[in-house]
Amino acid sequence: MPEEDSEEGEPEEAPETEEQKDTSSSEEKEETMNNEDKHKSEENNKSSTPGTVQLSVRSLIIGVFVLGLALGFSGGVLTSSGTSLLEAPGDTVQPPENNNDGQQETETINMNEIEMEGEPVLGQEDAPVTMVVYEDFECPFCKRFEEGAIPQIKSNYVDSGQVKIVWKDRPLGMHPWADPAAAAMECVYREAGNDVFWAVKNKVFANQDSVETSNVESQIKSWAAEEGASESAIQSCIDNDNPMEEVNADSSEGQELGASGTPTAFINGQKLVGAQPYSSFEPVIESALS
């Protein structure tokens, strides 16, 4: 859920230290101090400056490196306002106005508030744990989520019948092809069925970098055709069946439930936000199963 060039100037002389000030005062009071000792003292003070500068630069480089590592391993969420939020793995990412103390927050909802009839479902309908995901096909954090935590959740819980995953559209306004992608995928679901939807969904995220507004519909239709779907039927649905009505309904519902960023998941009512690692989902699922 977005480097400045720097110009190097001549190094400035280090400011006078407290130790230097005391020495200067002593020299003024003790006129008997010989000039040779004074000269040596000044040279020693000056010679310490380069080492101080080198140490500061070294510390700065190390600090930048550590910060880069922290961000590289963090999860993220993209908010509806376009803000990209990064948090350490395992932290629940909240929109800025709700994250007052930086601590992990636990938020739950009533799952009856979510309309699940007629939505794509991965897993057995009677699974004891329901995981509803609100996602945006163009969101880079959703891609990370889909290629990171989701496959492990599927292999460990969905395939064994313990969890079902329900898809909900939450396209964000700053993404130019998120709406047409959601509409086309709604038509894939209507015309080709549940299994084809999930197969094509994986292809959209796997090829996210090559998709753009001008080719999103043709790409999705082509991937659906590879799964046995009719491209003409999907196109007819896009043109005549107003799939955006369903997409907008999902998005409005998500907004009302607090899914202000993507990806957002609700596991038997407990909210998890952002491209969290599998280790964040596992205890929540285990708790729901117990």
Kinemage of the C-alpha trace (Angstrom):
@kinemage 1
@onewidth
@group {chain A} dominant
@subgroup {mainchain}
@vectorlist {calphas} color= white
{ca met a 1} P 0.000 0.000 0.000
{ca pro a 2} P 6.170 5.728 -3.592
{ca glu a 3} P 15.600 9.807 -3.808
{ca glu a 4} L 16.949 12.987 -3.861
{ca asp a 5} L 20.331 13.810 -5.378
{ca ser a 6} L 22.769 15.279 -2.929
{ca glu a 7} L 25.686 17.607 -3.644
{ca glu a 8} L 28.908 17.234 -1.715
{ca gly a 9} L 30.454 20.463 -0.521
{ca glu a 10} L 33.739 21.206 1.171
{ca pro a 11} L 33.814 19.730 4.701
{ca glu a 12} L 33.260 22.384 7.334
{ca glu a 13} L 35.548 22.717 10.312
{ca ala a 14} L 34.140 21.019 13.400
{ca pro a 15} L 32.677 23.421 15.970
{ca glu a 16} L 34.720 24.158 19.009
{ca thr a 17} L 34.268 21.505 21.701
{ca glu a 18} L 33.851 22.109 25.411
{ca glu a 19} L 37.317 20.709 25.952
{ca gln a 20} L 38.765 23.265 23.527
{ca lys a 21} L 36.957 26.112 25.275
{ca asp a 22} L 38.388 25.125 28.657
{ca thr a 23} L 41.893 24.919 27.182
{ca ser a 24} L 41.539 28.396 25.615
{ca ser a 25} L 40.426 29.879 28.930
{ca ser a 26} L 43.379 28.318 30.765
{ca glu a 27} L 45.759 29.674 28.182
{ca glu a 28} L 44.465 33.206 28.659
{ca lys a 29} L 44.807 32.987 32.439
{ca glu a 30} L 48.188 31.203 32.503
{ca glu a 31} L 50.501 33.376 30.435
{ca thr a 32} L 53.452 31.143 31.364
{ca met a 33} L 52.313 28.303 29.059
{ca asn a 34} L 54.928 27.973 26.257
{ca asn a 35} L 53.941 28.387 22.583
{ca glu a 36} L 55.164 24.955 21.532
{ca asp a 37} L 52.705 23.115 23.789
{ca lys a 38} L 49.890 25.385 22.603
{ca his a 39} L 50.719 24.627 18.948
{ca lys a 40} L 50.706 20.858 19.597
{ca ser a 41} L 47.367 21.081 21.390
{ca glu a 42} L 45.737 22.920 18.481
{ca glu a 43} L 47.069 20.396 15.920
{ca asn a 44} L 45.758 17.494 17.992
{ca asn a 45} L 42.297 19.077 18.123
{ca lys a 46} L 42.257 19.626 14.361
{ca ser a 47} L 43.464 16.110 13.617
{ca ser a 48} L 40.420 14.694 15.429
{ca thr a 49} L 37.963 16.320 13.010
{ca pro a 50} L 38.379 13.931 9.990
{ca gly a 51} L 37.821 10.889 12.180
{ca thr a 52} L 34.620 12.466 13.529
{ca val a 53} L 33.336 13.155 9.999
{ca gln a 54} L 34.171 9.617 8.837
{ca leu a 55} L 32.384 8.123 11.826
{ca ser a 56} L 29.279 10.236 11.146
{ca val a 57} L 29.175 9.180 7.468
{ca arg a 58} L 29.657 5.535 8.429
{ca ser a 59} L 26.821 5.762 10.961
{ca leu a 60} L 24.560 7.393 8.371
{ca ile a 61} L 25.226 4.639 5.800
{ca ile a 62} L 24.545 1.913 8.366
{ca gly a 63} L 21.330 3.664 9.425
{ca val a 64} L 20.061 3.916 5.840
{ca phe a 65} L 20.898 0.249 5.224
{ca val a 66} L 19.016 -0.906 8.317
{ca leu a 67} L 16.013 1.255 7.397
{ca gly a 68} L 15.996 -0.233 3.887
{ca leu a 69} L 15.973 -3.754 5.296
{ca ala a 70} L 13.103 -2.890 7.599
{ca leu a 71} L 10.986 -1.527 4.770
{ca gly a 72} L 11.896 -4.386 2.430
{ca phe a 73} L 10.539 -6.994 4.792
{ca ser a 74} L 7.439 -5.105 5.839
{ca gly a 75} L 3.850 -5.698 4.895
{ca gly a 76} L 1.740 -2.957 3.418
{ca val a 77} L -1.683 -1.684 2.526
{ca leu a 78} L -2.871 0.790 -0.064
{ca thr a 79} L -5.590 3.115 1.227
{ca ser a 80} L -8.481 4.559 -0.728
{ca ser a 81} L -6.832 7.996 -0.478
{ca gly a 82} L -3.745 6.703 -2.247
{ca thr a 83} L -1.586 6.454 0.883
{ca ser a 84} L 0.885 3.582 1.004
{ca leu a 85} L 1.311 2.320 4.555
{ca leu a 86} L 4.177 0.089 5.658
{ca glu a 87} L 4.358 -1.797 8.936
{ca ala a 88} L 6.589 -4.470 10.433
{ca pro a 89} L 5.446 -8.047 9.765
{ca gly a 90} L 2.663 -9.078 12.100
{ca asp a 91} L 1.430 -5.566 12.822
{ca thr a 92} L -2.086 -4.653 11.873
{ca val a 93} L -1.962 -1.709 9.483
{ca gln a 94} L -4.631 0.911 10.056
{ca pro a 95} L -5.392 4.167 8.264
{ca pro a 96} L -3.468 7.057 9.895
{ca glu a 97} L -6.459 8.504 11.741
{ca asn a 98} L -7.118 5.206 13.519
{ca asn a 99} L -3.553 4.292 14.389
{ca asn a 100} L -2.944 6.602 17.341
{ca asp a 101} L -0.416 4.640 19.367
{ca gly a 102} L 1.182 2.378 16.766
{ca gln a 103} L 0.083 -0.736 18.623
{ca gln a 104} L -1.571 -3.759 17.052
{ca glu a 105} L -5.327 -3.383 17.155
{ca thr a 106} L -7.974 -6.084 17.183
{ca glu a 107} L -11.162 -5.194 15.364
{ca thr a 108} L -14.099 -7.492 14.727
{ca ile a 109} L -17.333 -7.252 12.781
{ca asn a 110} L -20.529 -9.262 12.477
{ca met a 111} L -20.070 -11.501 9.423
{ca asn a 112} L -23.815 -11.287 8.780
{ca glu a 113} L -23.149 -7.734 7.587
{ca ile a 114} L -21.323 -9.153 4.550
{ca glu a 115} L -23.366 -10.242 1.533
{ca met a 116} L -21.830 -13.536 0.397
{ca glu a 117} L -24.511 -14.981 -1.836
{ca gly a 118} L -23.453 -15.036 -5.464
{ca glu a 119} L -19.796 -14.255 -4.706
{ca pro a 120} L -16.737 -16.265 -5.830
{ca val a 121} L -15.810 -18.828 -3.174
{ca leu a 122} L -12.593 -20.824 -2.880
{ca gly a 123} L -13.124 -23.919 -0.757
{ca gln a 124} L -16.035 -25.867 0.624
{ca glu a 125} L -19.249 -23.962 1.284
{ca asp a 126} L -19.661 -25.598 4.697
{ca ala a 127} L -16.142 -24.795 5.931
{ca pro a 128} L -16.242 -23.743 9.612
{ca val a 129} L -14.092 -20.631 9.004
{ca thr a 130} L -14.936 -17.954 6.454
{ca met a 131} L -12.294 -15.545 5.239
{ca val a 132} L -13.641 -12.610 3.206
{ca val a 133} L -11.039 -10.628 1.256
{ca tyr a 134} L -11.517 -7.129 -0.207
{ca glu a 135} L -8.982 -6.611 -2.986
{ca asp a 136} L -7.984 -4.481 -5.976
{ca phe a 137} L -6.526 -6.212 -9.050
{ca glu a 138} L -4.073 -3.329 -9.652
{ca cys a 139} L -2.937 -3.013 -6.029
{ca pro a 140} L 0.734 -4.068 -5.578
{ca phe a 141} L 0.114 -5.056 -1.958
{ca cys a 142} L -2.722 -7.325 -3.079
{ca lys a 143} L -0.302 -9.015 -5.484
{ca arg a 144} L 2.109 -9.568 -2.573
{ca phe a 145} L -0.741 -10.937 -0.461
{ca glu a 146} L -1.985 -13.228 -3.245
{ca glu a 147} L 1.471 -14.620 -3.928
{ca gly a 148} L 2.559 -14.821 -0.285
{ca ala a 149} L 0.034 -15.677 2.414
{ca ile a 150} L -2.876 -16.914 0.258
{ca pro a 151} L -1.163 -20.020 -1.238
{ca gln a 152} L -0.149 -21.179 2.249
{ca ile a 153} L -3.634 -20.577 3.634
{ca lys a 154} L -5.050 -22.552 0.714
{ca ser a 155} L -2.727 -25.542 1.124
{ca asn a 156} L -2.975 -25.678 4.920
{ca tyr a 157} L -6.648 -24.834 5.499
{ca val a 158} L -8.735 -24.436 2.330
{ca asp a 159} L -7.773 -27.733 0.714
{ca ser a 160} L -8.574 -29.579 3.949
{ca gly a 161} L -12.058 -28.045 4.159
{ca gln a 162} L -11.388 -25.891 7.219
{ca val a 163} L -11.472 -22.462 5.559
{ca lys a 164} L -13.300 -20.946 2.615
{ca ile a 165} L -12.204 -17.686 0.996
{ca val a 166} L -14.824 -15.288 -0.381
{ca trp a 167} L -13.708 -12.668 -2.938
{ca lys a 168} L -14.958 -9.083 -2.791
{ca asp a 169} L -14.046 -6.264 -5.173
{ca arg a 170} L -12.560 -3.086 -3.689
{ca pro a 171} L -11.022 -1.185 -6.617
{ca leu a 172} L -9.343 2.038 -5.522
{ca gly a 173} L -9.850 5.279 -7.424
{ca met a 174} L -6.168 5.991 -8.115
{ca his a 175} L -5.826 2.805 -10.185
{ca pro a 176} L -6.895 3.391 -13.809
{ca trp a 177} L -7.527 -0.227 -14.781
{ca ala a 178} L -8.832 -1.556 -11.452
{ca asp a 179} L -12.496 -0.869 -12.335
{ca pro a 180} L -12.454 -2.468 -15.823
{ca ala a 181} L -10.528 -5.433 -14.411
{ca ala a 182} L -13.115 -5.953 -11.671
{ca ala a 183} L -15.974 -5.648 -14.182
{ca ala a 184} L -14.376 -8.116 -16.579
{ca met a 185} L -13.668 -10.565 -13.766
{ca glu a 186} L -17.263 -10.294 -12.580
{ca cys a 187} L -18.285 -11.355 -16.082
{ca val a 188} L -15.776 -14.210 -16.056
{ca tyr a 189} L -17.463 -15.431 -12.879
{ca arg a 190} L -20.961 -15.058 -14.332
{ca glu a 191} L -20.230 -16.623 -17.708
{ca ala a 192} L -17.557 -19.223 -16.927
{ca gly a 193} L -18.105 -20.108 -13.293
{ca asn a 194} L -16.319 -20.163 -9.976
{ca asp a 195} L -13.292 -22.302 -10.858
{ca val a 196} L -12.418 -20.242 -13.917
{ca phe a 197} L -12.695 -17.035 -11.903
{ca trp a 198} L -10.059 -18.184 -9.389
{ca ala a 199} L -7.741 -19.466 -12.132
{ca val a 200} L -7.928 -16.176 -14.061
{ca lys a 201} L -7.578 -14.156 -10.840
{ca asn a 202} L -4.196 -15.815 -10.288
{ca lys a 203} L -3.124 -14.920 -13.835
{ca val a 204} L -4.103 -11.275 -13.402
{ca phe a 205} L -1.900 -10.893 -10.318
{ca ala a 206} L 0.943 -12.941 -11.827
{ca asn a 207} L 0.951 -10.625 -14.873
{ca gln a 208} L 0.003 -7.387 -13.089
{ca asp a 209} L 3.035 -5.488 -14.425
{ca ser a 210} L 2.031 -6.107 -18.053
{ca val a 211} L -1.617 -5.091 -17.695
{ca glu a 212} L -2.787 -1.571 -18.529
{ca thr a 213} L -6.043 0.197 -19.276
{ca ser a 214} L -5.796 -0.420 -23.012
{ca asn a 215} L -5.412 -4.201 -22.751
{ca val a 216} L -7.032 -5.236 -19.482
{ca glu a 217} L -10.270 -6.561 -20.996
{ca ser a 218} L -8.561 -8.422 -23.842
{ca gln a 219} L -6.015 -9.932 -21.454
{ca ile a 220} L -8.676 -11.186 -19.056
{ca lys a 221} L -10.795 -12.591 -21.876
{ca ser a 222} L -7.753 -14.360 -23.315
{ca trp a 223} L -6.802 -15.893 -19.968
{ca ala a 224} L -10.399 -16.982 -19.449
{ca ala a 225} L -10.419 -18.595 -22.917
{ca glu a 226} L -7.361 -20.614 -21.890
{ca glu a 227} L -9.565 -22.031 -19.125
{ca gly a 228} L -12.351 -22.910 -21.588
{ca ala a 229} L -14.490 -19.756 -21.322
{ca ser a 230} L -16.176 -17.973 -24.237
{ca glu a 231} L -14.583 -14.602 -24.987
{ca ser a 232} L -17.692 -13.403 -26.797
{ca ala a 233} L -19.927 -14.270 -23.850
{ca ile a 234} L -17.669 -12.360 -21.469
{ca gln a 235} L -17.616 -9.354 -23.814
{ca ser a 236} L -21.401 -9.407 -24.111
{ca cys a 237} L -21.658 -9.400 -20.307
{ca ile a 238} L -19.258 -6.437 -20.065
{ca asp a 239} L -21.237 -4.483 -22.675
{ca asn a 240} L -24.797 -5.320 -21.645
{ca asp a 241} L -25.048 -6.683 -18.104
{ca asn a 242} L -23.718 -3.783 -16.025
{ca pro a 243} L -21.135 -5.749 -13.986
{ca met a 244} L -19.988 -2.505 -12.328
{ca glu a 245} L -23.185 -2.491 -10.314
{ca glu a 246} L -21.992 -5.558 -8.414
{ca val a 247} L -18.437 -4.210 -8.196
{ca asn a 248} L -19.657 -0.916 -6.716
{ca ala a 249} L -21.880 -2.757 -4.240
{ca asp a 250} L -18.890 -4.766 -2.997
{ca ser a 251} L -16.749 -1.651 -2.726
{ca ser a 252} L -19.377 0.347 -0.825
{ca glu a 253} L -19.929 -2.549 1.553
{ca gly a 254} L -16.199 -2.798 2.210
{ca gln a 255} L -15.954 0.925 2.909
{ca glu a 256} L -18.794 0.726 5.413
{ca leu a 257} L -17.127 -2.192 7.187
{ca gly a 258} L -13.827 -0.357 7.510
{ca ala a 259} L -11.980 -1.828 4.526
{ca ser a 260} L -10.543 1.564 3.605
{ca gly a 261} L -7.410 -0.024 2.153
{ca thr a 262} L -6.450 -3.132 0.227
{ca pro a 263} L -5.995 -5.908 0.925
{ca thr a 264} L -8.357 -6.244 3.891
{ca ala a 265} L -9.477 -9.625 5.246
{ca phe a 266} L -12.152 -10.607 7.750
{ca ile a 267} L -11.662 -14.062 9.296
{ca asn a 268} L -14.858 -15.094 11.083
{ca gly a 269} L -15.241 -11.395 11.810
{ca gln a 270} L -11.684 -10.530 12.869
{ca lys a 271} L -10.068 -7.881 10.696
{ca leu a 272} L -6.557 -8.139 9.279
{ca val a 273} L -5.282 -5.350 7.029
{ca gly a 274} L -2.382 -5.286 4.620
{ca ala a 275} L -0.032 -7.719 2.901
{ca gln a 276} L 0.610 -9.565 6.139
{ca pro a 277} L 2.752 -12.723 6.176
{ca tyr a 278} L 1.191 -16.137 6.656
{ca ser a 279} L 2.363 -16.113 10.291
{ca ser a 280} L -0.153 -13.320 11.001
{ca phe a 281} L -3.094 -15.286 9.613
{ca glu a 282} L -2.307 -18.688 11.099
{ca pro a 283} L -3.068 -17.854 14.768
{ca val a 284} L -6.275 -16.059 13.811
{ca ile a 285} L -7.458 -19.069 11.806
{ca glu a 286} L -6.436 -21.491 14.567
{ca ser a 287} L -8.335 -19.398 17.098
{ca ala a 288} L -11.439 -19.435 14.874
{ca leu a 289} L -11.184 -23.218 14.533
{ca ser a 290} L -10.846 -23.841 18.280
